[in-house]
Amino acid sequence: MRLSHGRATVTGMSTSAARPDISTDPALEPGGAAAVGARPSGRWRTTWPAALAGLVAGSAAIAVGELVAGVVRDAPSLVTVVGSLVIALQPAGAKELMVTLFGTNDKLVLNLGVLLGALVIALISGVVAGRRFANGAWIFVGFGVLAAFAAYEEPLTSRLFAIIVPILAVAVGLGVLYGLLALVPGSSVETGRRAGRTANGVRSVSRGGAGPEPDERPVWRPTDTAAARRAAVVRSASTGSAPRRKVRRAGGTARDAATSTSPEWTRRRFLIASASTLGAAVVVGATGRSLVNGQHPTGAVSTSRLPAVPNPLPPLTAAESFTVPGITPIVMPNNQFYKIDTTLLTPQVDANAWQLDVKGMVNHPLSFTYDELLAMPLFEQYVTIACVSNDVAQDNQPGLNLVGNALWTGVKLKDVLNSAGIQTGASQVVGRSVDDFTVGFPTDWAMAEGREPMIAVGMNGVPLPADHGFPARLIVPGLFGYVSATKWLASIELTTRDAVDGYWIPLGWAKDGPILTQSRIDVPQGGANLAEGRVNLAGVAWAPDRGIEGVEVSIDAGSWQPAQISQPISKATWVQWLLPWNATKGLHSIEVRATDGAGEIQTAEISDPAPDGARGHHRITVTVG
């Protein structure tokens, strides 16, 4: 090759290969842009596609797991079982934080968090696998082992499928990861396959002994400019070999061969494969999740009617319920009743196979089928239950409203325990659900005169909906749900107070959980703009099973004014309250407090829900005029 007067002439090459007249470019000169290089480093050129490959592979693995879980009833959803493991391992205070931040959407946020975390791990494994496939594969396998452990610990999943589904998901993920990395020039997979072809003497082109062959793999650069192609010609001429521009391969034209090995085509092929695989994973995963949700309906699961109650309660009177627009109804409909539990998917219990065991420190252990339980004398009672996480809203923020009143139908717990025969020293009743969730409350509380804990089988006149505990649950008047309200009840055990701690106790919640005296403003809403004149202030107040003696309201921190309260259904239920107010122009604060049946006035001191319930007065501000 001869360089003169700023032009390059290539000699010693055939006419078809030579480019005798190529204009120079600063990028071609020593020290020019091509030499210094603005292109990304080789490691970066393989990092981002490897990360994308890992992300797509993780999506495929999750999608397959969801599809199997949706098709096979007893197969675990890997996202769900890992989420359940997170719940089981949660530190103290985590529940309160999640409920405070997300309310009843906390489970959705947890599922999304598990999904996002799994995809991030898959992305990292892709980067690692791009440099050394085995290391990235071990990350995949490790997450699969974690999922298998979580699935195996889940009581409601098949032990066989707890192993099969993670293995299948990991296998699919690794297959996708390997296939995509094979399309990434410079990755561990592509380099290994190319080295294997070289070792076997399988080369795409033979240069006829022109010296060591340059690397033939396509390199992904930000651009593939004409200047870069001219630089390749100059470099090839300087080494005395022809530039590799067109290669004829078996079964294809020279143009096809050049296209198939070009950087643009290699990158395009990888992106097409990644996009199509990711799209398929989204469709498969969404289909699987839809099928999984279809296996776990939240509504009614029994079309049978409850047996007739020997002494049904009369309908509520007008005095027991106000008709103020916006006020919480005295009886909450089932589909509006709050739902708080530790399950990410509603357990589906077969009533025909279900059995309730009464065991522990009893003289006569008992077992009941669903039909046997329904055949026992049933009774009805209205009971207000509440979650300990129910906060006292401040600064016009909406409260969680984790409290509700319903008509429950069931069997008296006292009758069941008396039939079993309570042994001396049995100081605690432990309720255990089909998913091993536990609560514990004092035996004395359950057996006290004037209080009727129950094994409930019906809610507002129908069999328990699935998400409210079908086929049976515990209802214990006066206690927060975290120490009493076991849904999907599987067993009742008599034991000592020290022998068993309920699920939430090791997480920092109090062993005893009596419901506090609380009240709430429903109308008007905090921050509302009101017209001058008569305005109804209304809401609810509860203190089961002490009852509510009175409700008072303070306007602008003034004197406490007694409000009208609805006629109490019983001491175990809440009441509605109402106070007409002549609203005047300006900004006003409204505060409410209740007095329970024992004469205790609701405290104004604000406290968090942990460890035994939130305290304080509900206070809002409104603007009039």
Wavefront OBJ file of the C-alpha trace (Angstrom):
o trace
v 0.000 0.000 0.000
v 1.197 3.502 -0.790
v 0.086 6.699 0.999
v 0.727 10.051 -0.684
v -0.694 13.549 -0.705
v -3.478 12.726 1.660
v -4.789 9.839 -0.463
v -4.441 6.094 -0.084
v -3.778 3.679 -2.917
v -4.015 -0.037 -2.234
v -1.699 -2.314 -4.200
v -1.055 -5.998 -4.277
v -4.748 -6.928 -4.361
v -7.058 -8.318 -7.013
v -9.179 -5.887 -8.963
v -12.369 -7.053 -7.303
v -10.981 -6.541 -3.799
v -8.947 -3.360 -4.191
v -10.218 0.094 -3.356
v -7.537 2.200 -5.118
v -9.003 5.563 -4.358
v -10.273 6.150 -0.836
v -10.551 9.645 0.584
v -8.837 10.059 3.868
v -10.677 10.889 7.019
v -9.276 12.231 10.282
v -10.585 9.065 11.863
v -8.126 7.049 9.804
v -4.990 8.863 10.893
v -2.880 7.676 13.803
v -4.234 9.270 16.912
v -7.503 10.103 15.149
v -10.982 9.428 16.435
v -10.953 5.841 15.291
v -7.714 5.213 17.128
v -8.655 7.040 20.286
v -12.137 5.583 19.988
v -15.417 7.036 21.166
v -17.072 3.643 21.056
v -18.072 1.833 24.258
v -15.680 -0.621 25.812
v -16.002 -4.290 24.858
v -17.375 -5.131 28.281
v -20.099 -2.494 27.994
v -21.047 -3.748 24.519
v -21.858 -7.146 26.045
v -23.260 -5.935 29.377
v -26.497 -4.325 28.296
v -27.601 -7.122 25.956
v -26.663 -9.685 28.616
v -28.753 -7.773 31.157
v -31.663 -7.720 28.725
v -31.219 -11.433 28.122
v -31.398 -12.065 31.865
v -34.519 -9.935 32.195
v -36.254 -11.796 29.375
v -35.152 -15.171 30.754
v -36.498 -14.285 34.203
v -39.790 -13.200 32.672
v -40.053 -16.490 30.811
v -39.338 -18.496 33.958
v -41.957 -16.619 35.983
v -44.497 -16.908 33.160
v -44.099 -20.676 32.950
v -44.509 -20.968 36.710
v -47.690 -18.904 36.646
v -49.120 -20.915 33.757
v -48.536 -24.247 35.495
v -50.058 -22.858 38.700
v -53.079 -21.716 36.728
v -53.581 -25.045 34.959
v -52.837 -27.369 37.901
v -54.918 -26.473 40.964
v -52.433 -27.679 43.581
v -49.356 -26.258 41.858
v -47.802 -23.199 43.514
v -47.525 -19.739 42.029
v -43.856 -18.950 42.594
v -44.563 -15.235 42.968
v -47.196 -15.948 45.596
v -45.221 -18.467 47.640
v -42.161 -16.217 47.734
v -44.448 -13.384 48.829
v -45.851 -15.612 51.562
v -42.305 -16.370 52.674
v -41.610 -12.634 52.849
v -44.694 -12.238 55.060
v -43.566 -15.086 57.290
v -40.107 -13.543 57.696
v -41.242 -9.945 58.073
v -39.608 -7.930 60.846
v -41.568 -6.256 63.606
v -43.371 -3.149 62.384
v -43.454 -4.190 58.724
v -47.195 -4.923 58.739
v -48.040 -1.545 60.248
v -45.843 0.253 57.719
v -47.343 -1.586 54.731
v -50.921 -1.087 55.880
v -50.265 2.573 56.652
v -48.692 3.215 53.257
v -50.924 1.087 51.049
v -54.000 0.166 53.098
v -55.824 -2.861 51.721
v -53.610 -2.734 48.606
v -50.655 -3.999 50.628
v -50.864 -7.498 49.135
v -50.858 -6.166 45.583
v -47.796 -4.069 46.366
v -46.069 -7.089 47.906
v -46.762 -9.236 44.844
v -45.447 -6.514 42.557
v -42.396 -6.130 44.789
v -41.644 -9.854 44.601
v -42.068 -9.777 40.816
v -39.800 -6.759 40.457
v -37.209 -8.262 42.795
v -37.174 -11.521 40.835
v -36.675 -9.645 37.565
v -33.830 -7.601 39.042
v -32.131 -10.805 40.187
v -32.651 -12.264 36.708
v -31.137 -9.139 35.158
v -28.073 -9.445 37.382
v -27.753 -13.122 36.549
v -27.812 -12.212 32.864
v -24.908 -9.790 33.312
v -22.944 -12.400 35.231
v -23.779 -15.114 32.703
v -22.631 -12.866 29.892
v -19.122 -13.084 31.340
v -19.300 -16.633 32.658
v -22.487 -18.555 32.000
v -22.091 -21.026 34.835
v -21.970 -18.269 37.450
v -25.126 -16.647 36.139
v -26.828 -20.025 35.961
v -26.085 -20.626 39.636
v -27.892 -17.398 40.516
v -30.936 -18.688 38.625
v -30.693 -22.024 40.379
v -30.329 -20.346 43.778
v -33.516 -18.347 43.291
v -35.229 -21.529 42.122
v -34.168 -23.295 45.319
v -35.578 -20.408 47.344
v -38.872 -20.640 45.459
v -38.968 -24.416 45.955
v -38.408 -23.992 49.687
v -41.165 -21.379 49.906
v -43.534 -23.580 47.911
v -42.736 -26.650 50.004
v -43.493 -24.720 53.200
v -46.877 -23.592 51.875
v -49.508 -25.866 53.487
v -52.030 -25.596 50.658
v -49.743 -26.631 47.777
v -48.803 -30.043 46.447
v -45.400 -31.159 47.736
v -44.683 -32.772 44.365
v -45.454 -29.655 42.370
v -43.569 -27.567 44.924
v -40.479 -29.230 43.438
v -41.571 -29.658 39.819
v -42.651 -26.071 39.150
v -39.391 -24.376 40.285
v -37.318 -26.940 38.339
v -39.376 -26.327 35.201
v -39.217 -22.560 35.614
v -35.438 -22.571 36.128
v -34.936 -24.887 33.136
v -36.965 -22.618 30.865
v -35.193 -19.525 32.175
v -31.731 -20.984 31.625
v -32.684 -22.191 28.153
v -33.860 -18.731 27.151
v -30.811 -17.109 28.726
v -28.415 -19.430 26.853
v -30.202 -18.952 23.554
v -30.190 -15.151 23.788
v -26.573 -14.920 24.942
v -25.590 -17.039 21.946
v -26.674 -14.068 19.823
v -24.553 -11.577 21.771
v -21.054 -11.143 20.279
v -18.419 -11.351 22.990
v -20.648 -13.055 25.542
v -19.440 -16.189 27.276
v -21.867 -18.351 25.317
v -21.088 -16.887 21.899
v -17.349 -16.934 22.564
v -17.496 -20.521 23.766
v -19.458 -21.675 20.747
v -17.101 -19.870 18.388
v -14.098 -21.397 20.127
v -15.717 -24.799 19.790
v -16.164 -24.345 16.071
v -12.547 -23.293 15.745
v -11.336 -26.315 17.686
v -13.317 -28.592 15.368
v -11.893 -26.924 12.300
v -15.217 -25.517 11.279
v -14.527 -22.040 9.938
v -16.793 -19.838 7.923
v -14.021 -18.715 5.558
v -10.518 -19.955 4.729
v -8.010 -17.221 3.896
v -5.460 -19.524 2.257
v -2.604 -19.143 4.710
v -2.408 -15.389 4.726
v -1.293 -15.410 8.344
v -3.318 -15.425 11.508
v -6.956 -14.578 10.783
v -8.474 -11.548 12.403
v -11.451 -12.021 14.715
v -14.513 -12.597 12.500
v -17.228 -11.939 15.072
v -19.400 -8.899 14.481
v -18.799 -6.068 16.918
v -21.682 -3.892 18.136
v -20.752 -0.245 17.801
v -22.930 2.806 18.182
v -22.599 3.452 14.426
v -21.145 1.690 11.399
v -20.068 4.634 9.308
v -18.433 4.843 5.911
v -15.323 6.179 7.637
v -15.114 3.043 9.706
v -15.407 0.880 6.599
v -12.642 2.855 4.904
v -10.522 2.368 8.019
v -11.047 -1.362 7.731
v -9.782 -1.292 4.143
v -6.680 0.654 5.141
v -5.964 -1.697 8.074
v -6.405 -4.734 5.840
v -4.117 -3.283 3.182
v -1.430 -2.517 5.750
v -1.366 -6.194 6.823
v -1.190 -7.391 3.244
v -4.539 -9.140 3.262
v -7.734 -8.288 1.504
v -10.564 -6.806 3.476
v -13.300 -9.276 4.304
v -16.321 -7.746 2.669
v -18.213 -10.577 1.066
v -18.034 -14.213 2.026
v -19.809 -16.910 0.114
v -21.306 -19.560 2.379
v -22.950 -22.815 1.526
v -26.596 -22.365 0.744
v -26.473 -18.574 0.430
v -25.213 -15.717 -1.656
v -22.287 -13.534 -0.752
v -24.689 -10.725 0.044
v -26.640 -13.000 2.418
v -23.456 -14.030 4.188
v -22.313 -10.482 4.621
v -25.683 -9.460 5.952
v -25.943 -12.344 8.401
v -22.590 -11.513 10.012
v -22.896 -7.736 10.030
v -23.128 -5.961 13.369
v -26.487 -4.453 12.448
v -28.035 -7.805 11.601
v -26.596 -9.531 14.673
v -27.976 -6.814 16.945
v -31.303 -6.841 15.131
v -31.612 -10.604 15.421
v -30.939 -10.422 19.170
v -33.472 -7.662 19.708
v -36.110 -9.466 17.665
v -35.566 -12.657 19.638
v -35.651 -10.779 22.951
v -38.773 -8.800 22.103
v -40.691 -11.811 20.812
v -39.729 -13.928 23.823
v -40.637 -11.152 26.253
v -43.971 -10.625 24.525
v -44.744 -14.322 24.733
v -43.753 -14.341 28.411
v -46.114 -11.453 29.167
v -49.015 -13.204 27.425
v -48.304 -16.555 29.071
v -47.747 -14.991 32.495
v -50.912 -12.896 32.317
v -52.900 -15.939 31.232
v -51.454 -17.986 34.074
v -52.184 -15.294 36.668
v -55.740 -14.968 35.391
v -56.204 -18.724 35.767
v -54.669 -18.637 39.253
v -57.033 -15.882 40.341
v -59.906 -17.866 38.855
v -58.982 -20.770 41.130
v -59.218 -18.494 44.173
v -62.520 -16.594 43.996
v -63.222 -14.236 46.851
v -67.006 -14.422 46.861
v -69.531 -17.099 47.707
v -68.318 -20.670 47.282
v -71.454 -22.450 48.443
v -74.877 -22.254 46.863
v -76.526 -24.069 49.736
v -78.671 -22.143 52.152
v -77.850 -22.033 55.822
v -80.094 -24.154 58.025
v -82.866 -22.295 59.741
v -81.897 -20.663 63.017
v -84.210 -21.706 65.866
v -84.485 -18.179 67.252
v -83.734 -15.695 64.460
v -83.195 -12.047 65.314
v -85.921 -9.600 64.276
v -85.221 -7.073 61.516
v -83.514 -3.876 62.599
v -85.779 -0.973 63.487
v -85.532 2.580 62.204
v -84.177 3.666 65.578
v -81.201 1.347 65.181
v -79.998 2.936 61.959
v -79.784 6.507 60.633
v -80.361 7.420 56.989
v -77.791 10.183 56.643
v -76.155 10.307 53.177
v -72.514 9.289 53.427
v -72.699 7.619 56.841
v -71.359 4.082 57.232
v -74.284 1.607 57.209
v -75.046 -0.041 60.520
v -74.581 -3.448 58.838
v -71.763 -3.646 56.305
v -72.538 -5.604 53.114
v -70.254 -8.596 52.599
v -68.580 -7.135 49.523
v -67.751 -3.927 51.417
v -66.595 -5.551 54.633
v -62.904 -5.034 55.337
v -60.490 -7.899 54.620
v -57.167 -8.288 56.414
v -55.217 -11.545 56.542
v -51.812 -12.975 55.692
v -52.817 -14.924 52.574
v -51.918 -13.641 49.108
v -54.469 -15.938 47.481
v -57.815 -16.743 49.082
v -57.727 -20.354 50.342
v -60.248 -22.596 48.614
v -61.486 -25.153 51.139
v -63.511 -28.167 50.022
v -66.376 -28.329 52.500
v -66.833 -32.038 51.793
v -63.254 -32.804 52.888
v -62.975 -30.155 55.598
v -62.840 -31.100 59.267
v -62.674 -29.027 62.449
v -60.682 -30.556 65.299
v -61.047 -29.567 68.962
v -57.965 -30.810 70.779
v -55.276 -30.070 73.331
v -56.058 -29.816 77.011
v -59.540 -31.277 76.719
v -61.043 -34.446 78.169
v -62.746 -35.490 74.945
v -61.137 -34.409 71.655
v -63.797 -33.689 69.062
v -63.995 -33.489 65.286
v -66.740 -31.988 63.146
v -67.416 -32.152 59.444
v -69.088 -29.197 57.779
v -72.454 -30.963 57.714
v -72.120 -31.947 61.374
v -71.355 -28.363 62.321
v -74.411 -27.114 60.411
v -76.543 -29.745 62.150
v -75.722 -28.296 65.575
v -77.990 -25.640 67.128
v -77.220 -22.382 65.331
v -77.751 -18.856 66.586
v -77.395 -15.317 65.248
v -75.767 -12.212 66.667
v -74.570 -8.862 65.410
v -70.903 -8.318 66.249
v -68.556 -5.498 65.314
v -65.010 -6.682 64.653
v -61.939 -4.549 64.011
v -58.335 -4.858 62.892
v -55.646 -3.591 65.251
v -54.066 -1.738 62.292
v -57.086 0.556 62.051
v -55.574 3.992 62.554
v -56.983 7.304 63.765
v -56.865 9.562 60.720
v -55.369 13.026 61.165
v -54.905 16.132 58.992
v -57.892 15.260 56.790
v -56.265 12.035 55.652
v -58.705 9.186 54.956
v -58.703 6.479 57.584
v -58.288 2.792 56.866
v -61.821 1.890 57.978
v -60.695 -1.579 59.061
v -63.785 -2.145 61.172
v -67.224 -3.496 60.359
v -70.449 -4.857 61.756
v -72.268 -7.931 60.429
v -74.927 -10.470 61.356
v -73.037 -13.677 62.077
v -74.577 -17.144 62.172
v -72.882 -20.058 63.876
v -72.362 -22.353 66.818
v -71.658 -21.164 70.345
v -67.979 -21.749 71.145
v -68.850 -22.286 74.814
v -71.046 -25.270 73.934
v -68.261 -26.882 71.906
v -65.627 -26.343 74.600
v -67.938 -27.609 77.319
v -68.626 -30.733 75.280
v -64.896 -31.332 74.909
v -64.307 -30.753 78.618
v -61.742 -28.068 79.477
v -58.917 -29.410 81.617
v -57.564 -27.525 84.604
v -54.804 -25.134 83.599
v -56.029 -24.642 80.030
v -55.704 -20.865 79.992
v -55.631 -20.175 76.258
v -57.767 -20.985 73.227
v -55.722 -21.214 70.021
v -57.421 -21.040 66.652
v -55.472 -22.395 63.674
v -56.409 -21.910 60.035
v -55.874 -24.255 57.100
v -52.775 -22.241 56.166
v -51.351 -22.532 59.719
v -52.130 -18.957 60.759
v -52.745 -18.863 64.520
v -54.439 -16.652 67.094
v -54.666 -17.039 70.841
v -56.989 -15.547 73.450
v -57.684 -16.244 77.143
v -60.008 -19.124 77.967
v -61.602 -16.925 80.633
v -62.530 -14.386 77.943
v -64.217 -17.079 75.871
v -66.166 -18.510 78.795
v -67.214 -15.234 80.470
v -70.897 -14.644 81.197
v -72.662 -12.229 78.867
v -70.277 -12.824 75.972
v -70.861 -15.290 73.115
v -67.782 -16.230 71.083
v -68.822 -18.332 68.119
v -67.732 -20.611 65.330
v -69.353 -18.657 62.510
v -70.566 -20.359 59.332
v -72.711 -17.533 57.963
v -72.400 -13.808 57.351
v -75.376 -11.527 56.791
v -77.663 -14.445 56.076
v -75.502 -16.421 53.629
v -72.684 -18.967 53.987
v -69.354 -17.305 54.651
v -67.790 -15.912 51.466
v -64.404 -17.416 50.619
v -62.483 -14.273 51.525
v -64.229 -14.076 54.897
v -63.290 -17.576 56.001
v -65.471 -20.268 54.418
v -66.314 -22.797 55.704
v -65.937 -21.536 59.298
v -64.208 -18.832 61.292
v -63.966 -17.609 64.872
v -65.796 -14.483 65.995
v -64.908 -13.333 69.524
v -66.711 -10.142 70.651
v -64.456 -7.485 72.127
v -61.092 -8.665 70.750
v -59.086 -7.367 67.809
v -58.930 -9.803 64.928
v -55.211 -10.474 65.242
v -55.824 -12.388 68.511
v -59.233 -13.895 67.757
v -60.702 -13.883 64.241
v -59.277 -17.025 62.644
v -60.596 -17.463 59.103
v -60.645 -20.850 57.313
v -60.679 -22.482 60.727
v -59.027 -25.933 60.915
v -58.584 -26.542 64.628
v -59.263 -25.196 68.109
v -56.686 -26.100 70.706
v -56.812 -25.635 74.454
v -53.394 -24.921 75.917
v -51.598 -22.583 78.316
v -50.857 -18.934 77.737
v -47.128 -19.551 77.701
v -47.192 -22.593 75.413
v -48.254 -20.867 72.185
v -47.936 -17.355 70.795
v -50.278 -16.384 67.986
v -48.848 -15.412 64.605
v -48.509 -11.701 65.315
v -47.159 -11.835 68.870
v -43.488 -12.536 67.991
v -43.697 -9.622 65.554
v -44.147 -7.114 68.355
v -47.916 -7.034 68.889
v -49.448 -7.374 72.336
v -50.509 -10.773 73.626
v -53.860 -9.337 74.728
v -55.871 -7.352 72.208
v -59.131 -5.890 73.567
v -60.772 -3.474 71.113
v -60.398 0.123 72.261
v -63.118 2.747 72.519
v -63.035 4.547 69.173
v -65.117 6.870 67.018
v -65.008 8.277 63.507
v -66.398 11.169 61.476
v -67.951 9.986 58.191
v -69.823 13.171 57.226
v -68.532 15.596 56.099
v -65.210 14.420 54.745
v -62.061 16.156 55.854
v -61.159 19.138 53.703
v -64.689 19.501 52.324
v -66.099 22.847 51.182
v -69.559 23.367 52.684
v -72.361 25.839 52.215
v -73.444 27.958 55.127
v -76.415 26.751 57.130
v -77.508 23.424 58.559
v -75.006 20.610 58.088
v -75.259 17.080 59.442
v -72.186 15.832 61.285
v -72.345 12.034 61.488
v -70.291 8.902 61.899
v -69.875 5.721 63.916
v -68.481 4.777 67.334
v -67.643 1.367 68.816
v -66.414 -0.312 71.982
v -67.361 -3.992 71.771
v -68.332 -5.616 73.950
v -68.716 -2.778 76.443
v -71.087 -0.825 74.221
v -71.302 2.927 73.586
v -72.952 5.169 76.158
v -72.539 8.474 74.328
v -70.766 10.463 71.595
v -69.671 14.119 71.793
v -68.482 16.578 69.171
v -66.312 19.669 69.549
v -66.293 22.494 66.995
v -63.173 24.669 66.818
v -61.845 23.190 70.081
v -64.932 24.463 71.897
v -67.075 22.731 74.446
v -68.170 19.150 73.873
v -71.696 18.840 72.488
v -73.629 15.584 72.910
v -74.606 13.906 69.653
v -77.623 11.715 69.051
v -76.730 8.012 68.780
v -78.657 5.202 67.153
v -80.287 2.652 69.416
v -77.546 0.060 70.106
v -78.242 -3.354 68.625
v -76.176 -4.833 71.444
v -73.083 -4.097 73.475
v -71.072 -6.032 70.891
v -71.894 -3.631 68.043
v -71.101 -0.122 67.003
v -73.600 2.742 66.858
v -74.146 5.613 64.481
v -74.094 9.185 65.737
v -75.580 12.409 64.405
v -75.249 16.112 65.288
v -76.931 18.882 63.233
v -74.624 21.912 62.997
v -75.339 25.487 61.947
v -72.236 26.054 59.837
v -70.905 29.620 59.626
v -68.471 31.026 57.115
v -64.806 30.243 57.652
v -62.373 27.414 58.385
v -63.538 25.071 61.141
v -62.167 22.024 62.950
v -64.435 19.151 64.006
v -63.453 16.566 66.609
v -65.316 13.541 67.992
v -64.985 11.333 71.036
v -66.986 8.474 72.543
v -67.736 7.160 76.002
v -68.101 3.395 76.390
v -70.546 1.425 78.481
v -68.074 1.264 81.371
v -67.972 5.075 81.517
v -64.475 5.352 80.012
v -64.003 8.395 77.774
v -61.999 7.911 74.608
v -58.509 9.334 75.118
v -57.276 12.272 73.059
v -53.657 11.116 73.203
v -52.492 10.021 69.766
v -50.702 6.676 69.427
v -49.777 4.335 66.602
v -51.632 1.063 66.052
v -48.713 -1.012 67.369
v -48.637 -2.784 69.703
v -52.282 -2.876 70.855
v -54.323 -0.399 68.798
v -54.403 3.265 67.795
v -55.637 5.927 70.180
v -56.743 9.529 69.803
v -59.658 11.589 68.554
v -60.614 11.743 64.914
v -60.304 15.387 63.876
v -60.988 17.071 60.518
v -61.160 20.606 59.111
v -63.748 21.963 56.683
v -64.266 25.261 54.898
v -67.696 26.909 54.961
v -68.790 29.507 52.446
l 1 2 3 4 5 6 7 8 9 10 11 12 13 14 15 16 17 18 19 20 21 22 23 24 25 26 27 28 29 30 31 32 33 34 35 36 37 38 39 40 41 42 43 44 45 46 47 48 49 50 51 52 53 54 55 56 57 58 59 60 61 62 63 64 65 66 67 68 69 70 71 72 73 74 75 76 77 78 79 80 81 82 83 84 85 86 87 88 89 90 91 92 93 94 95 96 97 98 99 100 101 102 103 104 105 106 107 108 109 110 111 112 113 114 115 116 117 118 119 120 121 122 123 124 125 126 127 128 129 130 131 132 133 134 135 136 137 138 139 140 141 142 143 144 145 146 147 148 149 150 151 152 153 154 155 156 157 158 159 160 161 162 163 164 165 166 167 168 169 170 171 172 173 174 175 176 177 178 179 180 181 182 183 184 185 186 187 188 189 190 191 192 193 194 195 196 197 198 199 200 201 202 203 204 205 206 207 208 209 210 211 212 213 214 215 216 217 218 219 220 221 222 223 224 225 226 227 228 229 230 231 232 233 234 235 236 237 238 239 240 241 242 243 244 245 246 247 248 249 250 251 252 253 254 255 256 257 258 259 260 261 262 263 264 265 266 267 268 269 270 271 272 273 274 275 276 277 278 279 280 281 282 283 284 285 286 287 288 289 290 291 292 293 294 295 296 297 298 299 300 301 302 303 304 305 306 307 308 309 310 311 312 313 314 315 316 317 318 319 320 321 322 323 324 325 326 327 328 329 330 331 332 333 334 335 336 337 338 339 340 341 342 343 344 345 346 347 348 349 350 351 352 353 354 355 356 357 358 359 360 361 362 363 364 365 366 367 368 369 370 371 372 373 374 375 376 377 378 379 380 381 382 383 384 385 386 387 388 389 390 391 392 393 394 395 396 397 398 399 400 401 402 403 404 405 406 407 408 409 410 411 412 413 414 415 416 417 418 419 420 421 422 423 424 425 426 427 428 429 430 431 432 433 434 435 436 437 438 439 440 441 442 443 444 445 446 447 448 449 450 451 452 453 454 455 456 457 458 459 460 461 462 463 464 465 466 467 468 469 470 471 472 473 474 475 476 477 478 479 480 481 482 483 484 485 486 487 488 489 490 491 492 493 494 495 496 497 498 499 500 501 502 503 504 505 506 507 508 509 510 511 512 513 514 515 516 517 518 519 520 521 522 523 524 525 526 527 528 529 530 531 532 533 534 535 536 537 538 539 540 541 542 543 544 545 546 547 548 549 550 551 552 553 554 555 556 557 558 559 560 561 562 563 564 565 566 567 568 569 570 571 572 573 574 575 576 577 578 579 580 581 582 583 584 585 586 587 588 589 590 591 592 593 594 595 596 597 598 599 600 601 602 603 604 605 606 607 608 609 610 611 612 613 614 615 616 617 618 619 620 621 622 623 624 625
